[in-house]
Amino acid sequence: MRQYWVYILASVNRTLYIGVTNNLGLRVAKHRQQIHGFTAKYRITRLVYYETTSDVMAAITREKALKRWTRARKI
């Protein structure tokens, strides 16, 4: 059975990034390499929260719900 993770990463200055992956360890490592994109621009490297599910659609739905939350609620 496949696992999917919804995760939140943060930078030192508390910029947040929310994503979905099927390999959390590899995905966080890629973010930490800071090659390009949003996470590189804002130096987002710390994993601060994650949830797991076996349903990819549930993971995507949860990611979208978290992205709609206010910043205060995410923190």
C-alpha positions in Angstrom: 0.0 0.0 0.0 1.3 3.4 -0.9 1.6 6.2 1.6 1.2 10.0 0.9 2.2 12.8 3.1 0.8 16.4 3.4 3.6 18.5 4.9 4.4 22.0 6.1 8.0 23.4 5.9 9.1 26.6 7.4 12.0 29.0 7.2 13.8 30.7 10.0 11.7 33.8 9.4 8.6 31.6 9.5 7.7 31.6 5.8 5.5 28.5 5.2 5.3 26.0 2.4 2.7 23.3 2.1 3.0 20.3 -0.2 2.1 16.7 -0.9 4.5 13.8 -1.6 4.7 10.0 -1.6 8.3 10.0 -0.2 8.6 12.5 2.6 12.3 12.0 3.4 13.4 12.4 -0.3 11.1 15.5 -0.7 12.4 17.3 2.4 16.0 16.5 1.2 15.2 18.1 -2.2 13.9 21.2 -0.5 17.0 21.4 1.7 19.2 21.3 -1.4 17.6 24.7 -2.3 18.2 24.4 -6.1 15.4 26.6 -7.4 11.9 27.7 -6.7 10.0 29.1 -3.8 11.7 27.1 -1.1 15.1 28.1 -2.4 14.2 31.8 -2.6 12.9 31.9 1.0 15.4 29.2 2.4 12.6 27.0 3.6 14.2 23.9 5.1 12.5 22.9 8.4 9.8 20.2 8.5 7.3 21.5 11.1 4.2 19.3 10.4 3.1 16.3 8.5 0.1 14.0 8.1 -0.1 10.6 6.3 -2.8 8.8 4.3 -3.0 6.0 1.9 -5.4 7.9 -0.4 -3.8 10.4 -2.8 -7.0 12.3 -3.4 -7.4 12.7 0.4 -3.9 14.1 0.6 -4.5 16.6 -2.2 -7.8 17.6 -0.7 -6.1 18.1 2.7 -3.3 20.2 1.1 -5.8 22.5 -0.6 -7.7 22.8 2.7 -4.5 23.7 4.6 -3.6 26.3 2.0 -7.0 28.0 2.5 -6.4 28.4 6.2 -5.3 31.8 7.5 -1.6 32.2 8.5 -2.5 32.4 12.2 -4.3 29.1 12.0 -1.4 27.4 10.2 1.0 28.5 12.9 
